[in-house]
Amino acid sequence: MTRSLTRTAAPAALSFLLLAVTHAGAPMVKSQAPGYYRMMLGEFEVTALLDGTPPLPVADFLNGVTPEQAKRVLAREYLPYPLEFSINAFLINTGSKLVLIDTGDGASMEGTGHLIENLKAAGYAADQIDEIYISHMHGDHVGGLSKDGARQFPNAIVRAGRAEGEYWLSAERMAAASADAKGSFERAHAMLDPYVTAGKYRPIDGDGELVPGIRAIATPGHTPGHTCYLVESRGNRLVAIGDLIHVGALQFPNPSITLKFDTDQGAARAQRLRIFREAAQHGEWIAAAHLSFPGIGHVRAQGAGFAWIPANYSMSR
């Protein structure tokens, strides 16, 4: 009797062990989903595109709060340090024009340079882009424009505030810049010059409509020609705010905190308050270059500052 039970149990035990080994041996994938997020704004399609999430010591970049205070707030919000800092761009399909707002970093920092692959994953190609609107000419916004001296968006017109181009593309300013700052001027030239040479760069003079449904809003402060872009369709409005905010956990509750890289600290603070107050009052969507991907949501006035309400995830329909 004992011998019979042993013969019966052995194959079953062996099958269980083989099954366990098979399941335990599945390798980890260790990659994230493609970095795009889509929503409709009236009749316009808005696609957030992730260029990357470089780890940055953001506490060292802020004015109005000590590094120790900043780190405590980030820890309270369960955010790692250095902070994985999203670099977002936004693609607007109006039905007649395909417009890209900012172009990411272009792989100069760890974990960046994924804009083109995420653009493709979202169903578009670089040569389909009609116009590119640049919030400002820091490297993490223009870094995807060109590669090895060639335009990455061969059919696109590039636009930015006139004051921005006059500052960053000035040979005189670059020559007079400190050794630390000179690299930013050189990078702006490397990214924009192929478009300037091809006659594809057109400065923006003040506020106004660029294509039907998209307007420029001059917001100088972070840089001399920093520009936001208001997108509107059927009464629905979204403001692509560029670098009006960098570290949401700190700057929403205390919008007086500025960035050491702000060209004009007071103006940067004032522009943030102006745009956020208007967005809170009118219920406009915000699309932010450096809030956690996709960087789209609403702001609500709260105390002396604001609260951030990220977009509720929705499947495409």
TORTOR-75349 format. One record per residue (C-alpha): residue number from 0; residue in one letter; z negated, x, y. Coordinates in pm, 1 decimal. Each point is the difference from the previous one (the first is absolute). Example, Ala and Ser with C-alpha at 12.3 -4.5 7.8 and 13.67 -1.06 7.14 Angstrom:
<pts>
 milum pafi       zz       xx       yy
     0    A   -780.0   1230.0   -450.0
     1    S     66.0    137.0    344.0
</pts>
This chain:
<pts>
 milum pafi       zz       xx       yy
     0    M      0.0      0.0      0.0
     1    T    -91.8    278.4    245.8
     2    R    319.4    191.2    -82.2
     3    S    212.1   -311.9     70.9
     4    L   -156.7    -56.5    342.6
     5    T     52.4    363.2     95.5
     6    R    369.0    -17.1    -91.7
     7    T     39.0   -315.7    215.1
     8    A   -189.6    128.1    302.3
     9    A    167.7    340.2     24.3
    10    P    344.7   -116.2    122.4
    11    A   -158.4   -229.5    257.6
    12    A   -219.5    278.5    134.4
    13    L    298.2    235.0     17.1
    14    S    205.8   -258.3    193.4
    15    F   -284.2    -47.7    250.2
    16    L    -28.1    374.1     58.0
    17    L    374.7     40.0     51.2
    18    L      3.0   -289.6    246.7
    19    A   -291.4    148.5    194.9
    20    V    168.0    341.3     15.9
    21    T    327.3   -152.1    119.1
    22    H   -163.7   -190.2    285.8
    23    A   -224.1    289.6    103.5
    24    G    300.8    231.0     26.0
    25    A    185.7   -196.3    271.6
    26    P     47.9    240.0    295.7
    27    M   -110.8    -94.3    350.9
    28    V    286.9    -78.3    236.2
    29    K   -170.0    151.7    309.7
    30    S    245.9   -139.0    253.6
    31    Q    -16.2   -284.0    249.4
    32    A    239.2   -291.9     44.0
    33    P    289.8     53.4    245.0
    34    G   -129.3      1.7    357.2
    35    Y    151.6   -306.0    158.4
    36    Y   -133.9   -340.1    100.0
    37    R    211.6   -292.2    115.6
    38    M    -71.9   -304.3    215.9
    39    M    200.6   -252.9    196.7
    40    L    -43.2    -38.5    374.1
    41    G    181.4   -320.9     83.0
    42    E    356.3     76.4   -106.8
    43    F    -49.0    378.2     10.4
    44    E    -92.5    210.1   -302.7
    45    V   -264.4    266.0     64.5
    46    T    -48.0    279.1   -255.5
    47    A   -284.2    249.0     34.3
    48    L     94.4    341.3   -141.4
    49    L   -253.6    264.6    -98.5
    50    D     87.3    361.6     69.9
    51    G   -323.5    132.3   -151.2
    52    T   -377.9     28.8     19.5
    53    P    -98.5    355.0     98.7
    54    P   -373.2     81.9    -19.6
    55    L   -112.7     82.0    355.2
    56    P   -334.9    102.1    156.9
    57    V     23.8   -284.3    252.8
    58    A   -361.0     37.3    118.0
    59    D    102.8    322.9    173.1
    60    F    277.2   -173.2    197.9
    61    L   -205.6   -262.3    183.7
    62    N   -157.9    -17.1    346.3
    63    G   -291.2   -234.6     70.4
    64    V   -168.2     47.4   -337.8
    65    T   -142.2    309.2   -171.0
    66    P    149.9    118.1   -330.7
    67    E   -329.0    -81.0   -173.5
    68    Q     -4.0   -354.4    137.6
    69    A    363.9    -51.5    -98.4
    70    K    -61.3    120.5   -354.4
    71    R   -297.0   -235.4    -37.4
    72    V    212.8   -298.1    103.8
    73    L    277.8     97.7   -239.1
    74    A   -249.8     40.5   -284.9
    75    R   -149.2   -340.4     77.2
    76    E    350.3   -147.2    -32.6
    77    Y     44.6    177.6   -337.4
    78    L    279.5    215.6    140.0
    79    P     41.2    351.0   -143.8
    80    Y    -16.1    308.1    216.7
    81    P    233.6    157.4     91.5
    82    L    150.2   -343.7     64.9
    83    E    327.4    -90.2   -174.9
    84    F    192.8    -85.4    312.7
    85    S    293.1   -240.2    -39.1
    86    I    329.0     79.7    172.3
    87    N    194.9   -325.6     25.7
    88    A    342.3    -94.6    132.7
    89    F    142.7   -350.1     38.9
    90    L    346.7   -130.3    -80.8
    91    I    116.0   -313.2    182.2
    92    N    300.3   -192.3   -133.1
    93    T     99.1   -250.7    268.4
    94    G    296.0   -126.5   -200.7
    95    S    244.2    178.6    232.1
    96    K   -176.5    334.5     52.9
    97    L   -204.7    226.5   -225.5
    98    V   -258.1    178.7    214.9
    99    L   -246.8    267.4   -112.9
   100    I   -312.0     60.6    209.2
   101    D   -113.6    363.1    -46.4
   102    T    103.4    228.0   -286.4
   103    G   -314.3    158.7   -141.1
   104    D    -98.0    363.4    -32.8
   105    G    281.3    140.5   -210.5
   106    A   -217.6    200.0   -243.0
   107    S   -164.1    242.7    243.8
   108    M   -345.8   -116.0   -116.1
   109    E   -142.3    -37.5   -349.3
   110    G    102.5   -328.6   -161.8
   111    T    267.4    -99.8    253.4
   112    G    379.5    -18.4      7.4
   113    H     45.4   -316.2   -209.5
   114    L    167.8   -221.6    259.5
   115    I    355.4     26.9   -133.5
   116    E    -99.5    -62.1   -362.6
   117    N   -208.4   -301.3    101.8
   118    L    284.5   -127.2    216.7
   119    K    222.3     13.1   -309.6
   120    A   -266.8   -165.2   -214.9
   121    A    -11.1   -280.9    257.3
   122    G    371.4    -60.6    -51.4
   123    Y    150.9    181.9    298.5
   124    A    186.7    324.9     62.7
   125    A    -32.9    242.6    290.6
   126    D    361.8    -46.9    105.7
   127    Q    -61.4   -374.6     50.7
   128    I   -242.9     56.0    288.5
   129    D    156.7   -105.3    331.4
   130    E   -272.0    107.6    242.5
   131    I   -322.6    201.9    -13.1
   132    Y   -272.4    -62.0    256.9
   133    I   -250.4    282.7     39.3
   134    S   -350.6    -79.6    124.4
   135    H    -42.8    362.8    107.3
   136    M    119.7    344.6   -100.0
   137    H   -295.9    141.0   -191.5
   138    G    109.8    148.7   -331.5
   139    D   -147.3   -273.4   -218.4
   140    H    227.5   -255.3    171.2
   141    V    326.4    193.8     38.4
   142    G    -32.4    228.9   -304.9
   143    G    232.6   -209.6   -215.5
   144    L    288.5     -7.4    246.6
   145    S    171.6    320.0   -110.7
   146    K     -3.5    245.6   -285.4
   147    D    138.4    355.2      8.4
   148    G    171.3    -74.9    330.4
   149    A    177.3   -313.4   -124.9
   150    R    -62.8   -361.7     93.2
   151    Q   -166.4   -196.8   -280.5
   152    F    122.3   -326.4    154.6
   153    P    365.6     77.3     73.4
   154    N     94.0   -335.5    154.3
   155    A   -314.4    -62.9    204.0
   156    I    -52.7      5.1    374.9
   157    V   -341.6    152.3     81.1
   158    R   -196.6   -134.7    296.2
   159    A   -329.2     99.5    163.4
   160    G   -160.7    -34.2    341.7
   161    R    178.0    211.5    260.5
   162    A   -324.4    171.8    102.5
   163    E    -57.9     94.8   -364.9
   164    G    332.8    179.7    -30.8
   165    E    -34.9    162.6    339.6
   166    Y   -334.3    143.4   -110.9
   167    W     60.7    113.0   -359.6
   168    L    366.9     97.8     31.6
   169    S    -49.8    202.0    318.9
   170    A     81.6    369.4    -44.3
   171    E   -219.8     79.1    300.7
   172    R   -303.6   -179.0   -142.1
   173    M     48.1    161.7   -340.0
   174    A     19.5    345.2    161.2
   175    A   -319.6    -66.9    196.9
   176    A   -191.7   -150.0   -296.3
   177    S   -290.4    184.2   -161.7
   178    A     56.3    168.4   -334.2
   179    D   -185.6   -285.2   -175.1
   180    A    209.7   -270.2    169.2
   181    K    338.7    170.5    -20.3
   182    G     53.1   -108.4   -360.4
   183    S     -8.0   -369.0     98.4
   184    F    278.6     55.8    252.4
   185    E    203.8    198.1   -251.6
   186    R    -35.3   -273.0   -261.6
   187    A    104.4   -272.1    243.2
   188    H    311.8    202.8     78.2
   189    A     77.7     60.5   -367.1
   190    M    -24.5   -372.2    -77.7
   191    L    172.3   -141.8    310.8
   192    D    261.9    263.0     86.0
   193    P    243.8   -100.4   -279.2
   194    Y      7.4   -353.0    148.1
   195    V     27.7    127.0    359.0
   196    T    292.9    222.5    -98.3
   197    A    173.3   -288.5   -177.9
   198    G    -45.8   -231.5    299.5
   199    K   -238.4   -216.3   -203.0
   200    Y   -309.9     29.1    221.7
   201    R    -54.6   -257.5    275.9
   202    P   -318.5      1.6    210.5
   203    I   -179.3   -328.0     81.0
   204    D    -63.5    -78.2    366.1
   205    G   -317.3   -207.3     26.9
   206    D    -69.1   -332.7   -166.4
   207    G    284.2   -216.3   -121.5
   208    E    203.3   -136.5   -290.1
   209    L    172.7    258.2   -219.3
   210    V    163.4   -237.2   -249.7
   211    P    -49.9   -377.5    -19.7
   212    G   -359.0    -57.4   -110.5
   213    I   -136.0    352.3     60.8
   214    R   -139.0    119.9    333.1
   215    A   -140.6    332.8    116.3
   216    I   -345.1      5.2    163.5
   217    A    -89.7    321.7    181.9
   218    T   -353.7    110.4    -98.0
   219    P    -39.5    356.5    135.0
   220    G   -325.5    175.6    -73.1
   221    H     -0.1    144.9   -348.2
   222    T    316.8    175.1    114.9
   223    P    185.9    -26.7    333.6
   224    G    263.3   -240.3   -132.7
   225    H   -182.2   -174.8   -284.7
   226    T    169.7   -335.4    -68.7
   227    C    -94.8   -309.1   -201.1
   228    Y    259.1   -243.9   -131.3
   229    L    -38.8   -377.9      8.6
   230    V    187.4   -184.3   -274.3
   231    E     40.6   -376.3     38.3
   232    S    172.7   -267.6   -207.9
   233    R    -48.5   -376.4     28.1
   234    G   -320.8     41.3    196.3
   235    N   -151.4    248.6   -247.9
   236    R    -88.8    334.6    158.2
   237    L    -82.1    344.6   -136.5
   238    V    -79.8    308.9    205.4
   239    A     71.1    341.2   -153.2
   240    I   -266.6    203.5    179.1
   241    G     72.2    358.8   -102.0
   242    D   -305.7    212.8     73.8
   243    L   -210.8   -241.7    202.5
   244    I   -257.5     36.8   -279.4
   245    H    -63.2    265.9   -263.2
   246    V   -332.5    -63.1   -175.8
   247    G    -58.9   -372.8    -26.8
   248    A   -354.7     21.2   -138.1
   249    L   -107.9    168.7    322.1
   250    Q    240.8   -114.4    271.1
   251    F      3.4   -375.1    -67.6
   252    P   -374.0    -46.7     61.0
   253    N      4.4    268.2    271.2
   254    P    345.9     10.1    162.6
   255    S   -124.0    248.1    262.5
   256    I     21.9    277.6   -261.9
   257    T    307.9    207.2     72.3
   258    L    190.9    276.6   -173.4
   259    K    -10.3    362.2    108.3
   260    F    380.7     -5.7    -27.5
   261    D     31.4   -278.1    260.5
   262    T    188.3    139.7    298.9
   263    D   -189.9   -231.4    235.1
   264    Q   -331.0   -116.9   -149.2
   265    G    -62.2   -276.7    254.2
   266    A    352.1   -140.8    -21.8
   267    A     -4.4      7.4   -381.4
   268    R   -326.3   -197.2      1.0
   269    A    134.3   -250.1    255.4
   270    Q    323.4    -61.7   -192.6
   271    R   -191.2    -60.5   -323.6
   272    L   -224.4   -255.9    168.7
   273    R    295.7   -172.5    170.8
   274    I    211.6    -40.4   -312.2
   275    F   -293.1    -96.8   -222.5
   276    R   -127.2   -260.4    246.8
   277    E    345.0   -157.1     22.1
   278    A     44.1      4.1   -377.8
   279    A   -342.7   -157.9    -51.9
   280    Q     63.4   -266.1    262.2
   281    H    344.2    -99.6   -127.6
   282    G    -48.4     58.3   -373.2
   283    E    274.7    262.2    -17.9
   284    W     48.2    214.7   -306.6
   285    I    -73.9    371.1     39.7
   286    A    195.4    269.1   -185.5
   287    A   -183.1    332.4     27.9
   288    A    131.6    341.9    -94.3
   289    H   -333.1    134.0   -127.2
   290    L   -207.4   -288.3   -130.3
   291    S    -28.4    -21.9   -378.1
   292    F    339.6    -92.5   -144.6
   293    P    173.1   -234.3     67.9
   294    G   -174.5     11.1    338.0
   295    I     83.2   -365.2     76.3
   296    G   -257.3   -255.8    106.8
   297    H   -167.0   -175.7    291.6
   298    V   -274.2     98.6    241.6
   299    R   -283.6   -225.2    113.6
   300    A   -225.1     65.4    298.2
   301    Q   -350.8     79.9   -121.8
   302    G   -279.0    112.2    230.1
   303    A    114.4    289.1    215.8
   304    G    279.2     78.5   -243.6
   305    F    217.5   -157.8   -264.2
   306    A      8.4    -89.6   -367.8
   307    W    298.8     77.8   -221.7
   308    I    130.4   -271.9   -232.7
   309    P    255.9    158.5   -237.0
   310    A    295.7   -203.7   -121.7
   311    N    -68.8   -214.7   -303.5
   312    Y    220.6    121.3   -284.5
   313    S    282.9   -241.5    -72.3
   314    M    275.6      8.3   -261.1
   315    S    356.7    -21.6    131.4
   316    R    149.1   -346.8    -15.5
</pts>
